[in-house]
Amino acid sequence: MCRSAVDLPLLRYGFGGKIGRMEATTRNSVYAEVTRMNIHDLVRELNENVGATIVQTMAGVKDRTSPYKWARPDGPEPRAEVEARLRLGYRVWRTIERAEGRHTALAWLMGANPRLEENLPVLYVQQMRTREVVGAAEAFVDDIYAA
């Protein structure tokens, strides 16, 4: 019997030691965290965890110093479209980091992904392909890789 992703049995240990898929409350809490977070703090955390070069790639900017400038509390704020990319990048990184840890989250961002046609998730962030990259991150956390 073929089952949809919604009907799949619970596959892994999730958050808080419970067995189950990434729960809606966790998904919503990551989204709320990203939405409420000060952009300077968000960039600083990304710089510390994935590195300024990857932050630059996510943002789609040429200036290698921009991530450092944005991370300063008194620094400039990125343009609106760049900020949207950074928030999306933080959202997918944080989704995986919460479930799998910092190193796995970085590897996931920079590795060819079968759910994204073997492209790098960081490039999907740069292109603002939100549905695909968020879906791939949640599928990774849930161990659901049915295409």
Secondary structure, 3 states (H helix, E strand, C coil): CCCCHHHCCCCCECHHHCECCCCHHHHHHHHHHHHHCCHHHHHHHHHHHHCHHHHHHHHCCCCCCHHHHHHCCCCCCCCHHHHHHHHHHHHHHHHHHHHHCHHHHHHHHHCCEHHHCCECHHHHHHCCCHHHHHHHHHHHHHCCCCC
